[in-house]
Amino acid sequence: MEALGKLLSPLSMGTSAVQDTVKLVVIGGTVETARRISGSAWSNFVDSFFLTAHFSEDDVLMHWLSKQPAFGKSREFDITTRSVGRNNMDKTAGDIEDDEEDGEQFSHGKRKKKVVFMPCHDTTHNIYYGGHLLRVTRSKRNSEYGATQEIKISVVARSNDVIKRLVLEAKKLYEADAEHRIHIYLADTYGYWRYNGSRQKRPLSSIVLEPGVKDMIVADCKDFLRSEDWYAERGIPYRRGYLLHGVPGSGKTSLIHALAGELGLDIYVVSLSAKGMNDTMLMNLMGRIPQRCILLLEDLDAAFTRSVTRDATSTGVPMSSKSTSSTNTTESDGNSLSLSGLLNALDGVAASEGRLLFATTNHIDRLDEALRRPGRMDVWINFKYATKWQAEGIFKCFFPSREATAAAAAEDLKNAEAQGKEPPKRKVYTTIPLLSADELVVLAKQFAEAIPENELSVAGLQGYLLKNKSRPRECVAEAAEWVRTERETRERIKKEKEEREAKEREEALEKKKKEDAKKATTDDESKSEDKPRSIKKKQIVQIAAPEVTETAAALENAIKTDASTEGKTVTPGSPAVDVVDSDDLVILSALTTASATLASHEDSSKAAEKKAEEIETKVTSGTEETTSTSTESAS
Ligand SMILES: Nc1ncnc2c1ncn2[C@@H]1O[C@H](COP(=O)(O)OP(=O)(O)OP(=O)(O)O)[C@@H](O)[C@H]1O
């Protein structure tokens, strides 16, 4: 027995090791399962007390969160030097800003970067708000439309009032900060609007147009925005379109930006000639436009060098100039927007209401009549080259007088006091000398005198003033000289363009000549290739009737049995015959048939010639005819 125990002892030792391992696995598994169950039960228990709200891509909320001190103090964060969310508006508590120290925005010619602290993705942050603990998680989702951001806020509360209050507060804060900025959205290639940042509002006073134009357009827009009921009562679609057309650099886009600031509207920009743009995408975009905004279609003519007809399939240039190149463009960039698609998107059943449509073009004549008509484009404004009046106005805009600057600072102070805030710091541009109001008036007049009427664009004048922004007096004195150089430059460019075009025309002509010559050579060659065939036909004609049957049958046989005889001479005991191609089969079979008839004829040689001639003529004008002729001959 003992001996057996000894014998089994190594095995029993092994058994206990296995048992221990099994025990460990079972205990470990049980503990882990218990831990998981308790963890999930705990989180379910906790979640049952929390109200949770999900916000996707919400700029308003992101802006609010970025102002919360907890975000700045977060122990896990992303650091970025990119502007966050709605442009530079978001300043997270805890951000580092070194540009406040010296009041300068630029360093070595580059804008100084802010270092921004943002909470990490997928980390939960606790924020106290209104006596409640909020658990905030910012996460990133990758979808087919690109990466999107989601914010989840959970709060221990019985009703969702606290979340509602938070959202309202966030909205107010956002609107207060947005007061001085306009927001731009761009259409993406999936038919969605993507936030493209915000821009400083541009004062309307900085746009210099002929007297009355700005007032008219501002009054018209304001009137539209308050007339929703009026439109509804009359059953008129609540939409208004403005077509700004004219020379480049005359202030079309600038006016739209200034108007957006004045009216407090966001701008939604669509490029109709963008890659991948099509009717469905445009319709989707229009359906997703909010009420009360500016919809901007820039360079309408650029899109409609693709389409001028109302044909749904149309995507092309004006009929006269429709070319293969345009077709290629359409195919290559996937843009298949049709004019009818655009018209539907603008005022079809599914089109959005309450928006102000602004379209700009440099070539109004290229636009389809349907696109320009009232109802789609209610107000047209023509932008021309700068007048003397505009030159004077832009000069005054550029060099503010000492008095005007002081008055603006006083106005800021008054407003700040009224709101109980600190007055905003005004930047002092030491490089730009301040002129007295009287001197400014005189200089502006002199500048306008030097500028020719309706010849230069306002953008051109602005460029000149920019170059001389620190020397207003010299700028006026040298204006006439600048105009002269501008004219010379324009002349030179025009001449160069003409020369280039002439050269291109010459080259095209030369190329065409070469192509024609090449074509002529190819034709000659193919004619000479045909030569043996005509010789052959003559020879066939010369074949006497009695010999025809034999020769033709022999040839037919030869061709049938050996395709390689093509192009070779086959002489089965008769005048040489060139067998050129399979048409010969037709000729030969016709000759065979003809000869059978002619064999019994007295003057067989003549008749054979006549018949052969007939057949030859028919053969050259088509195989079918030949066949029928041969049948006739046979009969
Ligand atoms: N009437 C104007 N008043 C003030 N600034 C102007 C005016 N016209 C042009 N500018 C200035 O010229 C520049 C170009 O202007 P803008 O882009 O508005 O011209 P545009 O007519 O839209 O040109 P394009 O047809 O080429 O798009 C801007 O910086 C703007 O400040």
The ligand as an SDF file (V2000), in Angstrom:
LIG
                    3D

 31 33  0  0  0  0  0  0  0  0999 V2000
  -16.5490  100.2440  -53.0640 N   0  0  0  0  0  0  0  0  0  0  0  0
  -15.5890   99.8570  -52.2250 C   0  0  0  0  0  0  0  0  0  0  0  0
  -15.4920  100.4140  -51.0060 N   0  0  0  0  0  0  0  0  0  0  0  0
  -14.5240  100.0260  -50.1720 C   0  0  0  0  0  0  0  0  0  0  0  0
  -13.5990   99.1100  -50.4450 N   0  0  0  0  0  0  0  0  0  0  0  0
  -13.6590   98.5240  -51.6350 C   0  0  0  0  0  0  0  0  0  0  0  0
  -14.6580   98.8710  -52.5820 C   0  0  0  0  0  0  0  0  0  0  0  0
  -14.4680   98.1400  -53.6770 N   0  0  0  0  0  0  0  0  0  0  0  0
  -13.4200   97.3580  -53.4320 C   0  0  0  0  0  0  0  0  0  0  0  0
  -12.9190   97.5770  -52.2140 N   0  0  0  0  0  0  0  0  0  0  0  0
  -11.7680   96.9120  -51.6060 C   0  0  0  0  0  0  0  0  0  0  0  0
  -11.1600   96.1290  -52.6310 O   0  0  0  0  0  0  0  0  0  0  0  0
  -10.9400   94.7960  -52.2220 C   0  0  0  0  0  0  0  0  0  0  0  0
  -11.6720   93.8470  -53.1520 C   0  0  0  0  0  0  0  0  0  0  0  0
  -13.0580   94.1090  -53.0320 O   0  0  0  0  0  0  0  0  0  0  0  0
  -14.1820   93.0020  -53.2550 P   0  0  0  0  0  0  0  0  0  0  0  0
  -13.6130   91.6550  -53.0600 O   0  0  0  0  0  0  0  0  0  0  0  0
  -15.3350   93.3880  -52.4560 O   0  0  0  0  0  0  0  0  0  0  0  0
  -14.4600   93.2180  -54.7750 O   0  0  0  0  0  0  0  0  0  0  0  0
  -15.4430   92.3920  -55.7250 P   0  0  0  0  0  0  0  0  0  0  0  0
  -16.2280   93.3800  -56.4900 O   0  0  0  0  0  0  0  0  0  0  0  0
  -16.1840   91.3940  -54.9330 O   0  0  0  0  0  0  0  0  0  0  0  0
  -14.3850   91.7020  -56.6640 O   0  0  0  0  0  0  0  0  0  0  0  0
  -14.5710   90.3650  -57.5240 P   0  0  0  0  0  0  0  0  0  0  0  0
  -15.6350   90.6260  -58.5200 O   0  0  0  0  0  0  0  0  0  0  0  0
  -13.2230   90.2060  -58.1680 O   0  0  0  0  0  0  0  0  0  0  0  0
  -14.8860   89.2780  -56.5570 O   0  0  0  0  0  0  0  0  0  0  0  0
  -11.4270   94.7050  -50.7870 C   0  0  0  0  0  0  0  0  0  0  0  0
  -10.3150   94.6610  -49.9520 O   0  0  0  0  0  0  0  0  0  0  0  0
  -12.2130   95.9470  -50.5410 C   0  0  0  0  0  0  0  0  0  0  0  0
  -11.8850   96.4730  -49.2830 O   0  0  0  0  0  0  0  0  0  0  0  0
  1  2  1  0
  2  3  1  0
  2  7  2  0
  3  4  2  0
  4  5  1  0
  5  6  2  0
  6  7  1  0
  6 10  1  0
  7  8  1  0
  8  9  2  0
  9 10  1  0
 10 11  1  0
 11 12  1  0
 11 30  1  0
 12 13  1  0
 13 14  1  0
 13 28  1  0
 14 15  1  0
 15 16  1  0
 16 17  2  0
 16 18  1  0
 16 19  1  0
 19 20  1  0
 20 21  2  0
 20 22  1  0
 20 23  1  0
 23 24  1  0
 24 25  2  0
 24 26  1  0
 24 27  1  0
 28 29  1  0
 28 30  1  0
 30 31  1  0
M  END
$$$$
